Amino acid sequence: MRDYVSLGSAPYGEECAQVGEENYAQRAIKECKRFIQLIRSVFGPEPDGAKLSVKAFNHDFGTYYEVVCYFDEESPKAIEYAFKCEEHVPERWTE
């Protein structure tokens, strides 16, 4: 079975695009893709059974986007990678 952990849309110590701002969706998706690159540079590429991706979430104020790490619940390496990313998510773009 597949599950995921949410990692945010950008490093938690940085400003990020906000729902309702002009061109939010395009800016947020671009920011999330950059965040995926940063996460891969810090933790390495995803092992088999794990996948970093941009996910849309519905909210009362509109759709927002975050990076998630999908993982196969049957794969110890995928689980380890996903939770390492969640526990040690980068604080700044420069990490």
Long-range contacts (C-beta under 8 A, 24 or more apart in sequence): 1-72, 1-73, 1-74, 2-70, 2-71, 2-72, 2-73, 3-70, 3-71, 3-73, 4-55, 4-68, 4-69, 4-70, 4-71, 4-82, 5-68, 5-69, 5-71, 5-82, 5-83, 5-85, 5-86, 6-55, 6-66, 6-67, 6-68, 6-86, 7-35, 7-39, 7-52, 7-66, 7-67, 7-68, 7-69, 7-85, 7-86, 7-89, 8-35, 8-66, 8-67, 8-89, 9-35, 9-64, 9-65, 9-66, 9-67, 10-34, 10-35, 10-93, 11-35, 11-38, 11-89, 11-90, 11-91, 11-92, 11-93, 11-95, 12-89, 12-91, 13-91, 13-92, 14-91, 14-92, 14-93, 19-59, 19-61, 19-62, 19-63, 19-64, 20-61, 20-62, 24-62, 25-63, 25-65, 28-64, 28-65, 29-54, 29-65, 32-65, 32-66, 32-67, 34-93, 35-67, 36-67, 38-90, 38-93, 38-95, 39-67, 39-85, 39-89, 39-90, 42-88, 42-90, 42-95, 43-81, 43-84, 43-85, 43-88, 46-78, 46-81, 47-75, 47-77, 47-78, 47-81, 48-75, 48-77, 48-78, 49-74, 49-75, 49-77, 49-78, 50-75, 50-77, 50-78, 50-81, 50-82, 52-85
